[in-house]
Amino acid sequence: IEAEVQRRKQLIHQSVERKAIISKCYKREHPEVYILQDSFLAPGFLEIVRYCTSPDAHLHGLLRYIESFSDKRIYRLPVFTEEFCQEFVDELENFEQSDMPKGRPNTMNNYGVLLNELGMDESFITPLREKYLQPITALLYPDLGGACLDSHKAFVVKYSLHEDLDLSSHYDNAEVTLNVSLGKDFTEGNLYFGDFRQDPTPVPKYIEIEHVGAQGLLHRGGQIHGALPIASGERWNLIIWMRSSGIRNQLCPMCNKKPELVEAEGFGDGFTETLEDDVPETVNLCSLW
Protein backbone atom coordinates (compact mmCIF):
# COMPACT_ATOMS: atom_id res chain seq x y z
CA ILE A 1 0.00 0.00 0.00
CA GLU A 2 2.81 2.39 0.86
CA ALA A 3 4.42 1.78 -2.53
CA GLU A 4 1.13 2.63 -4.26
CA VAL A 5 0.77 5.80 -2.16
CA GLN A 6 4.24 6.94 -3.21
CA ARG A 7 3.51 6.10 -6.86
CA ARG A 8 0.38 8.22 -6.81
CA LYS A 9 2.18 11.13 -5.17
CA GLN A 10 4.60 11.16 -8.11
CA LEU A 11 1.85 11.18 -10.74
CA ILE A 12 1.26 14.93 -10.53
CA HIS A 13 4.95 15.79 -10.92
CA GLN A 14 5.32 13.40 -13.85
CA SER A 15 2.24 14.92 -15.49
CA VAL A 16 3.63 18.45 -15.15
CA GLU A 17 6.87 17.32 -16.82
CA ARG A 18 5.01 15.67 -19.71
CA LYS A 19 2.80 18.73 -20.21
CA ALA A 20 5.87 20.97 -20.47
CA ILE A 21 7.45 18.72 -23.10
CA ILE A 22 4.22 18.49 -25.11
CA SER A 23 3.71 22.26 -24.98
CA LYS A 24 7.22 22.84 -26.30
CA CYS A 25 7.58 20.06 -28.87
CA TYR A 26 4.21 18.79 -30.08
CA LYS A 27 2.96 20.05 -33.47
CA ARG A 28 -0.83 20.30 -33.42
CA GLU A 29 -2.71 19.13 -36.49
CA HIS A 30 -5.94 20.99 -35.68
CA PRO A 31 -4.98 23.89 -33.37
CA GLU A 32 -8.49 25.33 -33.60
CA VAL A 33 -10.01 22.50 -31.51
CA TYR A 34 -8.06 23.58 -28.43
CA ILE A 35 -10.19 26.69 -27.85
CA LEU A 36 -13.89 26.10 -27.16
CA GLN A 37 -16.26 27.78 -29.62
CA ASP A 38 -20.04 27.76 -29.84
CA SER A 39 -19.74 26.33 -33.34
CA PHE A 40 -18.37 23.09 -31.82
CA LEU A 41 -21.54 22.61 -29.80
CA ALA A 42 -24.73 20.99 -31.07
CA PRO A 43 -27.65 23.41 -31.59
CA GLY A 44 -29.74 21.24 -29.25
CA PHE A 45 -27.11 21.57 -26.52
CA LEU A 46 -27.02 25.36 -26.85
CA GLU A 47 -30.82 25.40 -26.61
CA ILE A 48 -30.64 23.38 -23.37
CA VAL A 49 -28.08 25.81 -21.92
CA ARG A 50 -30.24 28.80 -22.88
CA TYR A 51 -33.18 27.25 -21.06
CA CYS A 52 -31.11 26.43 -17.95
CA THR A 53 -29.82 30.00 -17.73
CA SER A 54 -33.27 31.56 -18.08
CA PRO A 55 -34.85 33.06 -14.95
CA ASP A 56 -37.73 30.56 -14.78
CA ALA A 57 -35.70 27.39 -15.43
CA HIS A 58 -36.64 24.34 -13.33
CA LEU A 59 -35.96 20.61 -13.34
CA HIS A 60 -39.22 19.46 -14.94
CA GLY A 61 -38.79 21.98 -17.73
CA LEU A 62 -35.25 20.77 -18.39
CA LEU A 63 -36.42 17.15 -18.60
CA ARG A 64 -38.44 18.08 -21.70
CA TYR A 65 -35.16 18.73 -23.53
CA ILE A 66 -33.17 15.64 -22.50
CA GLU A 67 -33.66 11.89 -22.37
CA SER A 68 -33.96 10.28 -18.95
CA PHE A 69 -33.27 6.62 -18.10
CA SER A 70 -35.14 4.78 -15.33
CA ASP A 71 -34.88 6.29 -11.85
CA LYS A 72 -31.08 6.28 -11.77
CA ARG A 73 -30.75 9.96 -12.72
CA ILE A 74 -28.92 9.16 -15.95
CA TYR A 75 -29.56 11.59 -18.80
CA ARG A 76 -28.64 11.71 -22.49
CA LEU A 77 -28.27 14.98 -24.37
CA PRO A 78 -26.62 16.28 -27.54
CA VAL A 79 -23.23 17.91 -26.88
CA PHE A 80 -21.00 18.39 -29.94
CA THR A 81 -21.45 18.56 -33.71
CA GLU A 82 -20.30 15.55 -35.71
CA GLU A 83 -17.83 17.78 -37.58
CA PHE A 84 -16.11 18.78 -34.35
CA CYS A 85 -15.96 15.16 -33.16
CA GLN A 86 -14.20 14.13 -36.38
CA GLU A 87 -11.61 16.92 -36.10
CA PHE A 88 -11.07 16.22 -32.41
CA VAL A 89 -10.48 12.50 -33.01
CA ASP A 90 -8.08 13.38 -35.85
CA GLU A 91 -6.12 15.53 -33.40
CA LEU A 92 -6.09 12.78 -30.78
CA GLU A 93 -4.86 10.22 -33.32
CA ASN A 94 -2.14 12.62 -34.43
CA PHE A 95 -1.00 12.93 -30.83
CA GLU A 96 -1.16 9.15 -30.29
CA GLN A 97 1.07 8.59 -33.33
CA SER A 98 3.62 11.19 -32.18
CA ASP A 99 6.67 10.42 -30.05
CA MET A 100 5.45 12.67 -27.23
CA PRO A 101 5.35 11.27 -23.67
CA LYS A 102 1.88 10.06 -22.74
CA GLY A 103 0.18 9.63 -19.41
CA ARG A 104 -2.78 7.26 -19.32
CA PRO A 105 -6.18 8.27 -17.93
CA ASN A 106 -6.32 5.85 -14.97
CA THR A 107 -5.46 2.35 -13.83
CA MET A 108 -8.35 0.82 -15.82
CA ASN A 109 -7.73 2.38 -19.24
CA ASN A 110 -4.49 1.62 -21.07
CA TYR A 111 -5.25 3.76 -24.11
CA GLY A 112 -6.29 7.38 -24.12
CA VAL A 113 -5.14 10.94 -23.49
CA LEU A 114 -5.08 13.22 -20.44
CA LEU A 115 -6.44 16.47 -21.80
CA ASN A 116 -4.69 18.73 -19.29
CA GLU A 117 -1.35 17.40 -20.58
CA LEU A 118 -2.45 18.18 -24.12
CA GLY A 119 -3.14 21.78 -23.07
CA MET A 120 -6.93 21.74 -23.26
CA ASP A 121 -7.89 22.41 -19.63
CA GLU A 122 -7.83 26.20 -19.47
CA SER A 123 -9.07 26.97 -22.99
CA PHE A 124 -11.64 24.19 -23.52
CA ILE A 125 -12.68 22.02 -20.57
CA THR A 126 -12.88 24.73 -17.89
CA PRO A 127 -15.16 27.06 -19.92
CA LEU A 128 -17.23 24.04 -21.00
CA ARG A 129 -17.76 23.12 -17.34
CA GLU A 130 -18.32 26.63 -16.01
CA LYS A 131 -20.38 28.26 -18.75
CA TYR A 132 -22.30 25.39 -20.32
CA LEU A 133 -22.43 22.31 -18.08
CA GLN A 134 -22.88 23.88 -14.66
CA PRO A 135 -26.28 25.47 -15.43
CA ILE A 136 -27.47 21.98 -16.42
CA THR A 137 -25.97 20.09 -13.46
CA ALA A 138 -27.31 22.74 -11.06
CA LEU A 139 -30.84 21.61 -11.96
CA LEU A 140 -30.13 17.88 -12.28
CA TYR A 141 -27.86 17.32 -9.28
CA PRO A 142 -28.31 20.06 -6.66
CA ASP A 143 -27.64 17.53 -3.87
CA LEU A 144 -24.21 16.72 -5.37
CA GLY A 145 -23.00 20.29 -5.66
CA GLY A 146 -24.23 20.60 -9.24
CA ALA A 147 -24.31 24.39 -8.94
CA CYS A 148 -20.73 24.61 -7.65
CA LEU A 149 -18.67 22.08 -9.60
CA ASP A 150 -15.37 23.91 -9.22
CA SER A 151 -12.84 21.45 -10.67
CA HIS A 152 -12.54 18.47 -12.99
CA LYS A 153 -10.40 15.74 -14.49
CA ALA A 154 -10.86 15.35 -18.25
CA PHE A 155 -9.51 12.58 -20.46
CA VAL A 156 -10.28 10.60 -23.57
CA VAL A 157 -10.39 6.80 -23.61
CA LYS A 158 -10.02 4.60 -26.66
CA TYR A 159 -11.49 1.14 -27.29
CA SER A 160 -10.51 -1.09 -30.21
CA LEU A 161 -10.30 -4.81 -30.99
CA HIS A 162 -6.57 -5.15 -30.34
CA GLU A 163 -6.40 -2.82 -27.34
CA ASP A 164 -8.95 -2.15 -24.58
CA LEU A 165 -12.26 -3.81 -25.49
CA ASP A 166 -14.37 -2.94 -22.49
CA LEU A 167 -14.39 -1.48 -18.99
CA SER A 168 -15.38 -3.43 -15.90
CA SER A 169 -17.74 -2.20 -13.17
CA HIS A 170 -16.55 0.82 -11.21
CA TYR A 171 -17.58 4.21 -9.92
CA ASP A 172 -15.84 7.51 -10.57
CA ASN A 173 -13.86 9.87 -8.36
CA ALA A 174 -16.38 12.58 -9.18
CA GLU A 175 -19.66 14.07 -8.08
CA VAL A 176 -21.00 14.22 -11.65
CA THR A 177 -19.62 12.60 -14.81
CA LEU A 178 -20.13 13.53 -18.45
CA ASN A 179 -19.33 10.79 -20.98
CA VAL A 180 -19.46 11.85 -24.65
CA SER A 181 -19.14 9.44 -27.57
CA LEU A 182 -16.76 11.01 -30.12
CA GLY A 183 -16.85 8.14 -32.64
CA LYS A 184 -15.49 6.52 -34.73
CA ASP A 185 -17.45 3.63 -36.32
CA PHE A 186 -18.06 0.75 -33.90
CA THR A 187 -20.65 -1.88 -33.03
CA GLU A 188 -21.89 -3.06 -29.64
CA GLY A 189 -20.08 -1.62 -26.61
CA ASN A 190 -23.16 -0.39 -24.75
CA LEU A 191 -22.72 1.21 -21.35
CA TYR A 192 -24.37 -0.41 -18.35
CA PHE A 193 -25.40 1.11 -15.05
CA GLY A 194 -26.18 -0.50 -11.72
CA ASP A 195 -27.03 0.91 -8.32
CA PHE A 196 -25.53 3.90 -6.59
CA ARG A 197 -22.44 2.75 -4.71
CA GLN A 198 -23.99 3.40 -1.30
CA ASP A 199 -27.07 1.30 -2.05
CA PRO A 200 -26.15 -2.34 -1.36
CA THR A 201 -28.06 -4.77 -3.55
CA PRO A 202 -27.49 -8.56 -3.33
CA VAL A 203 -28.20 -9.00 -7.06
CA PRO A 204 -27.42 -5.75 -8.90
CA LYS A 205 -29.95 -4.75 -11.53
CA TYR A 206 -28.22 -3.25 -14.53
CA ILE A 207 -29.67 -1.26 -17.38
CA GLU A 208 -27.93 -0.99 -20.76
CA ILE A 209 -27.73 2.31 -22.62
CA GLU A 210 -26.54 2.75 -26.17
CA HIS A 211 -23.83 5.34 -26.70
CA VAL A 212 -24.84 7.66 -29.56
CA GLY A 213 -22.18 9.55 -31.50
CA ALA A 214 -21.69 13.23 -30.56
CA GLN A 215 -24.10 12.79 -27.63
CA GLY A 216 -23.27 12.62 -23.94
CA LEU A 217 -24.49 10.82 -20.85
CA LEU A 218 -24.64 12.67 -17.55
CA HIS A 219 -24.66 10.54 -14.41
CA ARG A 220 -23.71 10.62 -10.77
CA GLY A 221 -20.05 9.72 -10.27
CA GLY A 222 -21.01 7.20 -7.61
CA GLN A 223 -23.23 5.26 -10.02
CA ILE A 224 -21.81 1.78 -10.61
CA HIS A 225 -21.18 1.48 -14.36
CA GLY A 226 -19.01 -0.05 -17.06
CA ALA A 227 -18.71 -0.60 -20.80
CA LEU A 228 -19.52 -3.83 -22.62
CA PRO A 229 -17.03 -5.07 -25.26
CA ILE A 230 -17.14 -3.53 -28.71
CA ALA A 231 -17.60 -6.09 -31.51
CA SER A 232 -15.92 -4.13 -34.30
CA GLY A 233 -14.37 -0.79 -35.13
CA GLU A 234 -12.94 1.78 -32.78
CA ARG A 235 -14.53 4.03 -30.16
CA TRP A 236 -13.27 7.24 -28.55
CA ASN A 237 -15.00 8.71 -25.50
CA LEU A 238 -14.51 12.05 -23.78
CA ILE A 239 -14.87 11.70 -20.02
CA ILE A 240 -15.15 14.69 -17.68
CA TRP A 241 -15.15 13.98 -13.95
CA MET A 242 -16.68 17.10 -12.37
CA ARG A 243 -16.06 17.74 -8.70
CA SER A 244 -17.48 19.98 -5.99
CA SER A 245 -15.05 20.82 -3.21
CA GLY A 246 -18.00 21.83 -1.03
CA ILE A 247 -19.26 18.23 -1.15
CA ARG A 248 -16.02 16.22 -1.08
CA ASN A 249 -14.35 18.34 1.60
CA GLN A 250 -16.95 16.90 3.96
CA LEU A 251 -16.60 13.28 2.84
CA CYS A 252 -14.19 11.67 0.39
CA PRO A 253 -16.28 9.86 -2.26
CA MET A 254 -13.71 7.09 -2.58
CA CYS A 255 -13.19 6.09 1.08
CA ASN A 256 -16.26 7.65 2.75
CA LYS A 257 -14.10 9.38 5.36
CA LYS A 258 -13.27 12.98 6.19
CA PRO A 259 -10.35 13.76 3.84
CA GLU A 260 -6.85 14.31 5.17
CA LEU A 261 -5.24 16.64 2.67
CA VAL A 262 -1.71 16.89 1.35
CA GLU A 263 -0.45 19.66 -0.92
CA ALA A 264 -0.89 19.10 -4.64
CA GLU A 265 -0.54 20.99 -7.89
CA GLY A 266 -3.49 21.76 -10.12
CA PHE A 267 -6.96 20.71 -9.02
CA GLY A 268 -5.69 18.15 -6.50
CA ASP A 269 -8.58 15.71 -7.06
CA GLY A 270 -11.06 18.47 -6.28
CA PHE A 271 -10.37 18.91 -2.56
CA THR A 272 -9.59 22.34 -1.13
CA GLU A 273 -8.29 23.57 2.18
CA THR A 274 -10.64 25.58 4.36
CA LEU A 275 -9.98 29.24 3.71
CA GLU A 276 -8.99 31.27 6.75
CA ASP A 277 -11.92 33.59 6.05
CA ASP A 278 -14.27 30.66 6.56
CA VAL A 279 -12.99 29.92 10.08
CA PRO A 280 -15.21 31.56 12.73
CA GLU A 281 -13.38 34.20 14.70
CA THR A 282 -13.17 33.92 18.46
CA VAL A 283 -14.69 36.76 20.43
CA ASN A 284 -12.94 38.43 23.36
CA LEU A 285 -15.83 38.85 25.75
CA CYS A 286 -13.85 41.18 27.97
CA SER A 287 -13.62 43.74 25.19
CA LEU A 288 -17.40 43.91 24.95
CA TRP A 289 -17.84 45.25 28.46
Disulfide bonds with the S-S distance in Angstrom:
none
